Amino acid sequence: MKFPGAITSARFDQSCPGTWPNEWAILLHGLCRSSRSMAPMAAALESAGYKVLNIQYPSRSASIDILSEGAIGPAVRDCCQNGAVKIHFVTHSLGGILTRSFLSRHTLPQPGRIIMLGPPNQGSEIVDKLGRWRLFKMINGPAGTELGTGGDSTPNRLGPAHFCAGIISGNRSINWINSLLIPGPNDGKVSVERTRLAGMADHLVIPCAHPFLMRHPAAIRQTLFFLANGRFHHS
């Protein structure tokens, strides 16, 4: 399943500046968001020399497996057809779970590194508490209801990372009602602890709320550092 107009930003020319010849970055936004939310990150990556595919996908329309095939499959093929030597991913929230879902079924021919911003890698208590509400289902769609903390939830069934993953979590919230439902430090959607993933290469916490992680200056700087070095810059 390929979503119409899925690729909203692409650099196919070979004249980008930087030291990464023909390395591509696939960007995936979060639930109920759009590719516009990833625009500052896309601009920073392009300025650093990466070719960027900023993917627009209908996050509320289908299950995680279906969304991942429809959004990521065509993007990976586009990268390969344009001679990608590495394919990286930069994701926000649900986008990270889509990437894990896709990579659980496919092997990338040119695997790169993966940045996950605020991913519910072990699910979110918000879904545990509210996921059965009709209004929650209407707003968040099938994928949103898959993000609980139970052992049979989609994030917890996908297993550990078999790829180089760097995870950035926020510990600030602008939604105090949600935060009352989440134990420990959290970003208003997912706890710092539940962003962690077995097998990850590195983990970093920044003072930011969930909706703003993908445009936070520190997150952008650390994303560029991780893609180049396979680790974050811990000061």
Backbone as CSV, one residue per row, in Angstrom:
resi,resn,N_x,N_y,N_z,CA_x,CA_y,CA_z,C_x,C_y,C_z
1,MET,0.850,-1.188,0.000,0.000,0.000,0.000,0.883,1.234,0.000
2,LYS,0.778,2.049,-1.012,1.527,3.295,-1.071,0.561,4.451,-0.932
3,PHE,0.864,5.367,-0.033,-0.023,6.474,0.217,0.208,7.569,-0.816
4,PRO,-0.832,8.105,-1.405,-0.675,9.167,-2.400,0.039,10.372,-1.806
5,GLY,1.009,10.872,-2.558,1.728,12.070,-2.130,2.520,11.882,-0.863
6,ALA,3.002,10.657,-0.616,3.657,10.374,0.653,4.959,11.121,0.825
7,ILE,5.745,11.289,-0.229,7.035,11.940,-0.108,6.851,13.425,-0.346
8,THR,7.111,14.231,0.693,6.867,15.666,0.585,8.148,16.478,0.449
9,SER,9.287,15.865,0.683,10.552,16.572,0.508,11.589,15.596,0.012
10,ALA,12.248,15.922,-1.086,13.260,15.014,-1.603,14.363,15.803,-2.273
11,ARG,15.594,15.391,-2.055,16.733,15.963,-2.733,17.373,14.862,-3.567
12,PHE,17.146,14.867,-4.876,17.709,13.846,-5.731,19.006,14.298,-6.393
13,ASP,19.344,15.596,-6.256,20.569,16.068,-6.881,21.774,15.556,-6.105
14,GLN,22.939,15.597,-6.723,24.146,15.095,-6.106,25.049,16.242,-5.658
15,SER,24.494,17.451,-5.499,25.317,18.612,-5.224,25.216,19.111,-3.790
16,CYS,24.624,18.323,-2.900,24.473,18.773,-1.520,25.842,18.899,-0.869
17,PRO,26.036,19.922,-0.032,27.307,20.061,0.668,27.435,19.029,1.768
18,GLY,28.618,18.922,2.340,28.801,18.036,3.484,29.745,16.904,3.173
19,THR,29.907,16.013,4.126,30.890,14.941,4.006,30.245,13.566,3.893
20,TRP,28.939,13.501,3.649,28.245,12.227,3.563,27.730,12.029,2.134
21,PRO,28.543,11.465,1.253,28.127,11.336,-0.149,26.970,10.356,-0.303
22,ASN,25.835,10.889,-0.719,24.651,10.083,-1.016,24.180,9.241,0.168
23,GLU,24.218,9.815,1.357,23.564,9.205,2.510,22.181,9.840,2.631
24,TRP,21.179,8.998,2.831,19.790,9.445,2.852,19.214,9.341,4.252
25,ALA,18.291,10.225,4.556,17.571,10.198,5.827,16.073,10.200,5.537
26,ILE,15.395,9.181,6.022,13.941,9.096,5.918,13.353,9.623,7.220
27,LEU,12.494,10.636,7.122,11.882,11.258,8.301,10.425,10.808,8.424
28,LEU,10.030,10.456,9.640,8.664,9.996,9.899,8.084,10.741,11.102
29,HIS,6.998,11.459,10.879,6.355,12.223,11.948,5.568,11.313,12.885
30,GLY,4.990,11.906,13.904,4.257,11.157,14.909,2.762,11.094,14.650
31,LEU,2.052,10.521,15.604,0.606,10.331,15.517,-0.110,11.683,15.511
32,CYS,-1.070,11.817,14.611,-1.875,13.032,14.481,-1.039,14.254,14.090
33,ARG,0.139,14.035,13.532,0.968,15.124,13.065,1.127,15.014,11.552
34,SER,1.944,15.885,10.973,2.194,15.858,9.537,3.680,16.049,9.283
35,SER,4.070,15.923,8.030,5.479,16.104,7.667,5.959,17.522,7.974
36,ARG,5.041,18.482,8.074,5.446,19.847,8.405,6.119,19.923,9.774
37,SER,5.709,19.043,10.673,6.306,19.066,12.008,7.783,18.689,11.980
38,MET,8.206,17.993,10.926,9.597,17.566,10.800,10.415,18.510,9.921
39,ALA,9.827,19.613,9.478,10.504,20.504,8.534,11.812,21.087,9.082
40,PRO,11.872,21.572,10.349,13.156,22.084,10.836,14.250,21.015,10.860
41,MET,13.889,19.804,11.240,14.857,18.705,11.235,15.302,18.400,9.808
42,ALA,14.355,18.399,8.869,14.688,18.133,7.468,15.664,19.176,6.941
43,ALA,15.413,20.438,7.278,16.284,21.514,6.804,17.694,21.364,7.360
44,ALA,17.809,20.993,8.634,19.125,20.826,9.247,19.879,19.666,8.609
45,LEU,19.196,18.580,8.330,19.834,17.428,7.702,20.295,17.748,6.287
46,GLU,19.456,18.457,5.539,19.833,18.840,4.183,21.047,19.759,4.201
47,SER,21.082,20.692,5.134,22.221,21.601,5.245,23.499,20.848,5.588
48,ALA,23.364,19.740,6.318,24.527,18.935,6.683,24.984,18.013,5.551
49,GLY,24.215,17.936,4.477,24.641,17.146,3.329,23.873,15.877,3.074
50,TYR,22.870,15.598,3.897,22.062,14.398,3.684,20.982,14.656,2.636
51,LYS,20.643,13.625,1.877,19.448,13.666,1.042,18.274,13.277,1.949
52,VAL,17.184,14.002,1.864,16.098,13.836,2.833,14.792,13.471,2.145
53,LEU,14.114,12.471,2.707,12.731,12.165,2.346,11.882,12.380,3.596
54,ASN,11.101,13.431,3.603,10.231,13.762,4.727,8.844,13.226,4.387
55,ILE,8.480,12.127,5.026,7.316,11.354,4.621,6.032,11.840,5.283
56,GLN,5.004,12.023,4.468,3.649,12.310,4.954,2.844,11.015,4.876
57,TYR,2.291,10.593,5.997,1.470,9.385,5.989,0.245,9.602,6.875
58,PRO,-0.859,8.919,6.575,-2.109,9.120,7.335,-2.094,8.329,8.641
59,SER,-1.533,8.904,9.682,-1.238,8.163,10.904,-2.471,7.624,11.622
60,ARG,-3.644,8.190,11.355,-4.864,7.784,12.057,-5.704,6.787,11.260
61,SER,-5.204,6.319,10.116,-6.057,5.596,9.180,-5.949,4.080,9.230
62,ALA,-4.890,3.526,9.848,-4.664,2.087,9.729,-3.799,1.598,10.881
63,SER,-3.557,0.299,10.875,-2.707,-0.306,11.903,-1.245,0.061,11.666
64,ILE,-0.410,-0.205,12.661,1.013,0.103,12.567,1.673,-0.670,11.431
65,ASP,1.379,-1.949,11.294,1.990,-2.743,10.220,1.650,-2.184,8.849
66,ILE,0.388,-1.837,8.634,-0.033,-1.316,7.332,0.596,0.046,7.071
67,LEU,0.591,0.903,8.081,1.194,2.225,7.912,2.683,2.114,7.594
68,SER,3.368,1.208,8.266,4.810,1.092,8.051,5.129,0.624,6.636
69,GLU,4.365,-0.317,6.122,4.610,-0.792,4.760,4.322,0.310,3.745
70,GLY,3.216,1.018,3.952,2.823,2.035,2.981,3.706,3.260,2.991
71,ALA,4.242,3.615,4.158,5.062,4.821,4.260,6.533,4.550,3.989
72,ILE,7.054,3.458,4.553,8.497,3.227,4.511,8.943,2.461,3.278
73,GLY,8.156,1.462,2.851,8.560,0.652,1.708,8.892,1.466,0.468
74,PRO,7.989,2.331,-0.002,8.291,3.148,-1.182,9.471,4.085,-0.974
75,ALA,9.628,4.622,0.259,10.744,5.531,0.519,12.077,4.807,0.423
76,VAL,12.154,3.601,0.957,13.389,2.819,0.867,13.718,2.512,-0.587
77,ARG,12.707,2.160,-1.368,12.948,1.883,-2.794,13.457,3.128,-3.512
78,ASP,12.894,4.296,-3.192,13.371,5.530,-3.813,14.835,5.789,-3.476
79,CYS,15.204,5.568,-2.215,16.599,5.751,-1.817,17.520,4.825,-2.604
80,CYS,17.138,3.564,-2.696,17.974,2.589,-3.401,18.093,2.927,-4.876
81,GLN,16.985,3.326,-5.498,17.010,3.654,-6.920,17.873,4.873,-7.212
82,ASN,18.115,5.703,-6.192,18.939,6.893,-6.379,20.340,6.722,-5.802
83,GLY,20.749,5.469,-5.630,22.130,5.171,-5.295,22.538,5.418,-3.861
84,ALA,21.612,5.309,-2.921,21.942,5.544,-1.516,23.027,4.580,-1.046
85,VAL,24.033,5.122,-0.361,25.069,4.275,0.232,24.723,3.955,1.689
86,LYS,23.873,4.776,2.304,23.334,4.492,3.627,21.930,5.072,3.699
87,ILE,21.052,4.376,4.438,19.693,4.855,4.656,19.482,4.994,6.151
88,HIS,19.378,6.230,6.620,19.121,6.528,8.024,17.632,6.817,8.223
89,PHE,17.197,6.777,9.470,15.839,7.168,9.826,15.898,8.183,10.969
90,VAL,15.060,9.196,10.888,14.858,10.129,11.995,13.358,10.174,12.241
91,THR,12.937,9.778,13.429,11.518,9.568,13.683,11.058,10.295,14.938
92,HIS,9.770,10.607,14.964,9.150,11.180,16.158,8.009,10.279,16.596
93,SER,8.014,9.872,17.858,6.892,9.179,18.479,6.477,7.923,17.701
94,LEU,5.265,7.901,17.153,4.780,6.743,16.401,5.702,6.389,15.241
95,GLY,6.362,7.391,14.648,7.262,7.109,13.540,8.342,6.114,13.897
96,GLY,8.803,6.145,15.154,9.801,5.177,15.592,9.258,3.766,15.655
97,ILE,7.999,3.630,16.058,7.386,2.297,16.129,7.121,1.765,14.716
98,LEU,6.744,2.653,13.792,6.601,2.227,12.398,7.927,1.697,11.862
99,THR,9.011,2.370,12.190,10.324,1.932,11.722,10.685,0.575,12.306
100,ARG,10.453,0.394,13.598,10.708,-0.917,14.208,9.856,-1.994,13.557
101,SER,8.598,-1.682,13.283,7.704,-2.645,12.639,8.237,-3.034,11.265
102,PHE,8.620,-2.050,10.474,9.128,-2.330,9.118,10.402,-3.167,9.170
103,LEU,11.316,-2.812,10.065,12.593,-3.523,10.134,12.463,-4.910,10.757
104,SER,11.339,-5.190,11.406,11.118,-6.547,11.913,10.787,-7.516,10.783
105,ARG,10.416,-6.967,9.609,10.056,-7.805,8.462,11.008,-7.653,7.281
106,HIS,11.819,-6.602,7.278,12.670,-6.314,6.130,14.099,-6.023,6.575
107,THR,15.046,-6.344,5.727,16.444,-5.996,5.948,16.834,-4.916,4.958
108,LEU,17.350,-3.809,5.474,17.765,-2.725,4.593,19.030,-3.115,3.842
109,PRO,19.082,-2.846,2.534,20.292,-3.156,1.774,21.458,-2.246,2.134
110,GLN,21.166,-1.023,2.591,22.201,-0.071,2.985,21.852,0.501,4.367
111,PRO,21.936,-0.315,5.423,21.471,0.151,6.733,22.332,1.272,7.288
112,GLY,21.660,2.282,7.838,22.347,3.376,8.496,21.993,3.386,9.972
113,ARG,21.814,4.571,10.525,21.498,4.730,11.937,20.089,5.287,12.099
114,ILE,19.535,5.093,13.284,18.141,5.462,13.516,18.034,6.320,14.764
115,ILE,17.426,7.476,14.598,17.117,8.367,15.721,15.628,8.253,16.022
116,MET,15.298,8.042,17.289,13.912,8.006,17.736,13.701,9.110,18.761
117,LEU,12.786,10.012,18.484,12.467,11.118,19.374,11.158,10.813,20.101
118,GLY,11.231,10.643,21.411,10.039,10.375,22.208,9.265,9.139,21.793
119,PRO,9.924,8.025,21.478,9.182,6.851,21.022,8.568,6.077,22.188
120,PRO,7.327,5.623,22.080,6.751,4.763,23.113,7.213,3.315,22.919
121,ASN,8.516,3.095,23.078,9.087,1.782,22.777,8.583,0.679,23.688
122,GLN,8.133,1.047,24.874,7.512,0.076,25.770,6.045,0.436,26.009
123,GLY,5.474,1.214,25.099,4.088,1.632,25.223,3.928,2.840,26.132
124,SER,2.693,3.280,26.283,2.381,4.439,27.124,1.184,4.138,28.012
125,GLU,1.290,4.560,29.266,0.173,4.392,30.198,-1.055,5.178,29.772
126,ILE,-0.868,6.207,28.952,-2.015,6.967,28.449,-2.962,6.049,27.688
127,VAL,-2.399,5.161,26.883,-3.218,4.226,26.107,-3.861,3.196,27.038
128,ASP,-3.129,2.764,28.056,-3.709,1.837,29.031,-4.960,2.420,29.672
129,LYS,-4.901,3.707,30.012,-5.997,4.343,30.743,-7.142,4.793,29.829
130,LEU,-6.802,5.268,28.632,-7.804,5.915,27.793,-8.091,5.193,26.484
131,GLY,-7.301,4.166,26.167,-7.377,3.538,24.847,-8.718,2.936,24.483
132,ARG,-9.521,2.574,25.483,-10.827,1.975,25.193,-11.931,3.017,25.023
133,TRP,-11.607,4.262,25.286,-12.620,5.308,25.144,-12.892,5.552,23.667
134,ARG,-14.151,5.726,23.361,-14.540,5.948,21.970,-13.885,7.199,21.401
135,LEU,-13.826,8.263,22.191,-13.226,9.506,21.712,-11.741,9.311,21.412
136,PHE,-11.044,8.546,22.267,-9.625,8.280,22.029,-9.442,7.563,20.696
137,LYS,-10.283,6.562,20.437,-10.171,5.813,19.186,-10.469,6.697,17.985
138,MET,-11.438,7.588,18.136,-11.779,8.486,17.027,-10.619,9.437,16.707
139,ILE,-9.951,9.907,17.732,-8.873,10.869,17.526,-7.605,10.197,17.042
140,ASN,-7.264,9.051,17.610,-5.954,8.446,17.387,-5.943,7.279,16.406
141,GLY,-7.106,6.753,16.063,-7.165,5.699,15.070,-6.624,4.367,15.547
142,PRO,-6.565,3.374,14.642,-6.125,2.024,15.020,-4.717,1.983,15.582
143,ALA,-3.788,2.734,14.996,-2.397,2.690,15.462,-2.280,3.173,16.899
144,GLY,-3.042,4.209,17.248,-2.969,4.746,18.596,-3.355,3.744,19.657
145,THR,-4.319,2.892,19.355,-4.781,1.912,20.336,-3.809,0.749,20.502
146,GLU,-2.801,0.645,19.632,-1.814,-0.435,19.721,-0.657,-0.111,20.657
147,LEU,-0.657,1.093,21.242,0.534,1.580,21.925,0.461,1.462,23.442
148,GLY,-0.244,0.459,23.958,-0.306,0.241,25.396,0.974,-0.375,25.936
149,THR,1.014,-0.567,27.262,2.222,-1.089,27.900,2.193,-2.597,28.113
150,GLY,1.102,-3.250,27.764,0.993,-4.687,27.970,1.973,-5.471,27.112
151,GLY,2.230,-6.701,27.532,3.174,-7.536,26.803,2.744,-7.857,25.394
152,ASP,1.432,-7.777,25.127,0.933,-8.086,23.791,0.744,-6.841,22.934
153,SER,1.142,-5.661,23.435,1.041,-4.454,22.621,2.071,-4.505,21.499
154,THR,1.813,-3.765,20.439,2.715,-3.818,19.289,4.147,-3.430,19.644
155,PRO,4.416,-2.334,20.352,5.813,-2.008,20.661,6.532,-3.103,21.432
156,ASN,5.823,-3.760,22.346,6.466,-4.783,23.171,6.601,-6.121,22.468
157,ARG,5.877,-6.316,21.376,6.026,-7.552,20.597,7.137,-7.467,19.559
158,LEU,7.622,-6.253,19.289,8.605,-6.080,18.216,10.017,-6.480,18.610
159,GLY,10.283,-6.614,19.904,11.579,-7.101,20.340,12.661,-6.033,20.360
160,PRO,13.889,-6.446,20.694,14.991,-5.495,20.845,15.486,-4.948,19.511
161,ALA,16.291,-3.906,19.601,16.868,-3.304,18.397,17.943,-4.210,17.823
162,HIS,17.873,-4.445,16.518,18.956,-5.119,15.801,19.568,-4.139,14.804
163,PHE,19.506,-2.877,15.177,20.022,-1.788,14.368,20.623,-0.755,15.332
164,CYS,21.359,0.210,14.786,22.013,1.230,15.611,21.016,2.339,15.928
165,ALA,20.456,2.316,17.125,19.384,3.236,17.499,19.838,4.203,18.582
166,GLY,19.590,5.480,18.358,19.788,6.504,19.366,18.441,7.090,19.741
167,ILE,18.153,7.155,21.033,16.832,7.572,21.507,16.962,8.853,22.327
168,ILE,16.152,9.842,21.965,16.107,11.108,22.699,14.735,11.231,23.356
169,SER,14.749,11.408,24.665,13.512,11.516,25.434,13.405,12.895,26.053
170,GLY,12.176,13.383,26.208,11.935,14.641,26.898,11.474,14.396,28.323
171,ASN,11.737,15.364,29.200,11.275,15.238,30.586,10.498,16.467,31.048
172,ARG,9.904,17.175,30.094,9.022,18.295,30.401,7.645,18.010,29.821
173,SER,6.603,18.598,30.401,5.248,18.330,29.929,4.445,19.620,29.878
174,ILE,3.599,19.714,28.854,2.626,20.807,28.800,1.213,20.260,29.005
175,ASN,1.127,18.983,29.327,-0.166,18.343,29.543,-0.150,17.688,30.921
176,TRP,-0.481,18.453,31.951,-0.372,17.934,33.305,-1.380,16.825,33.593
177,ILE,-2.511,16.821,32.871,-3.495,15.747,33.066,-2.902,14.419,32.617
178,ASN,-2.316,14.403,31.426,-1.638,13.190,30.958,-0.523,12.782,31.910
179,SER,0.249,13.747,32.362,1.399,13.438,33.202,0.993,12.813,34.526
180,LEU,-0.220,13.111,35.009,-0.705,12.461,36.224,-0.896,10.961,36.031
181,LEU,-1.069,10.531,34.784,-1.290,9.116,34.488,0.003,8.358,34.224
182,ILE,1.127,9.086,34.141,2.398,8.474,33.747,3.362,8.498,34.931
183,PRO,3.822,7.338,35.409,4.781,7.318,36.517,6.139,7.868,36.097
184,GLY,6.749,8.641,36.976,8.111,9.091,36.754,8.224,10.232,35.771
185,PRO,9.458,10.680,35.481,9.680,11.756,34.519,9.101,11.395,33.163
186,ASN,8.462,12.382,32.515,7.798,12.095,31.247,7.683,13.374,30.438
187,ASP,7.275,13.216,29.177,7.123,14.374,28.285,5.668,14.713,28.007
188,GLY,4.766,14.139,28.813,3.340,14.367,28.634,2.655,13.310,27.796
189,LYS,3.433,12.441,27.188,2.886,11.349,26.372,3.476,9.999,26.762
190,VAL,4.772,9.985,27.071,5.449,8.732,27.394,6.523,9.016,28.432
191,SER,6.725,8.065,29.334,7.750,8.255,30.357,9.141,8.099,29.753
192,VAL,10.111,8.725,30.413,11.500,8.580,29.975,11.881,7.107,29.936
193,GLU,11.492,6.358,30.963,11.874,4.950,31.043,11.286,4.137,29.891
194,ARG,10.059,4.442,29.489,9.414,3.638,28.448,9.842,4.027,27.033
195,THR,10.683,5.039,26.913,11.276,5.297,25.596,12.441,4.355,25.323
196,ARG,12.997,3.783,26.361,14.182,2.942,26.211,13.855,1.665,25.449
197,LEU,14.874,1.137,24.751,14.711,-0.061,23.940,15.924,-0.956,24.143
198,ALA,15.704,-2.207,24.451,16.810,-3.156,24.584,17.619,-3.190,23.291
199,GLY,18.932,-3.118,23.426,19.802,-3.145,22.258,20.107,-1.784,21.673
200,MET,19.535,-0.720,22.245,19.799,0.624,21.717,21.276,0.970,21.898
201,ALA,21.773,1.849,21.022,23.171,2.259,21.098,23.390,3.347,22.141
202,ASP,22.421,4.253,22.307,22.584,5.361,23.246,21.224,5.958,23.563
203,HIS,21.162,6.661,24.700,19.927,7.280,25.158,20.265,8.635,25.763
204,LEU,19.393,9.614,25.517,19.638,10.971,25.981,18.324,11.589,26.429
205,VAL,18.355,12.376,27.502,17.176,13.083,27.994,17.431,14.578,27.868
206,ILE,16.461,15.295,27.279,16.572,16.747,27.165,15.330,17.399,27.776
207,PRO,15.416,18.656,28.209,14.267,19.337,28.830,13.292,19.842,27.773
208,CYS,12.421,18.963,27.337,11.504,19.296,26.246,10.237,18.471,26.375
209,ALA,9.107,19.025,25.938,7.828,18.312,25.916,7.678,17.551,24.604
210,HIS,6.861,16.527,24.630,6.694,15.620,23.501,6.407,16.314,22.166
211,PRO,5.486,17.285,22.098,5.142,17.849,20.787,6.265,18.629,20.119
212,PHE,7.309,18.991,20.894,8.340,19.883,20.366,9.702,19.220,20.206
213,LEU,9.791,17.932,20.481,11.086,17.257,20.437,11.754,17.371,19.073
214,MET,10.993,17.236,17.999,11.595,17.172,16.667,12.105,18.511,16.171
215,ARG,11.770,19.610,16.887,12.269,20.919,16.470,13.123,21.582,17.550
216,HIS,13.377,20.883,18.634,14.201,21.428,19.700,15.658,21.518,19.223
217,PRO,16.326,22.657,19.422,17.705,22.812,18.920,18.656,21.722,19.417
218,ALA,18.529,21.328,20.687,19.420,20.285,21.209,19.152,18.949,20.532
219,ALA,17.869,18.639,20.278,17.537,17.389,19.600,18.093,17.368,18.185
220,ILE,18.028,18.489,17.507,18.556,18.561,16.143,20.071,18.394,16.146
221,ARG,20.759,19.098,17.054,22.226,18.971,17.142,22.632,17.535,17.466
222,GLN,21.949,16.936,18.426,22.301,15.579,18.833,21.975,14.556,17.746
223,THR,20.923,14.818,16.975,20.597,13.933,15.849,21.735,13.928,14.841
224,LEU,22.223,15.095,14.477,23.329,15.192,13.532,24.582,14.508,14.080
225,PHE,24.831,14.685,15.374,26.011,14.072,15.984,25.893,12.553,15.978
226,PHE,24.717,12.045,16.320,24.539,10.589,16.379,24.651,9.961,14.993
227,LEU,24.047,10.574,13.990,24.125,10.008,12.646,25.563,9.926,12.165
228,ALA,26.392,10.868,12.599,27.796,10.866,12.178,28.671,9.949,13.024
229,ASN,28.298,9.758,14.318,29.210,9.082,15.251,28.656,7.812,15.888
230,GLY,27.355,7.576,15.773,26.782,6.388,16.391,26.599,6.506,17.894
231,ARG,26.685,7.718,18.419,26.478,7.983,19.849,26.105,9.454,20.005
232,PHE,25.586,9.807,21.167,25.274,11.196,21.456,26.472,11.887,22.100
233,HIS,26.449,13.204,22.090,27.480,13.984,22.772,26.987,14.277,24.172
234,HIS,27.507,13.532,25.151,27.091,13.697,26.545,28.045,14.670,27.228
235,SER,27.509,15.780,27.720,28.342,16.775,28.388,28.084,16.763,29.876
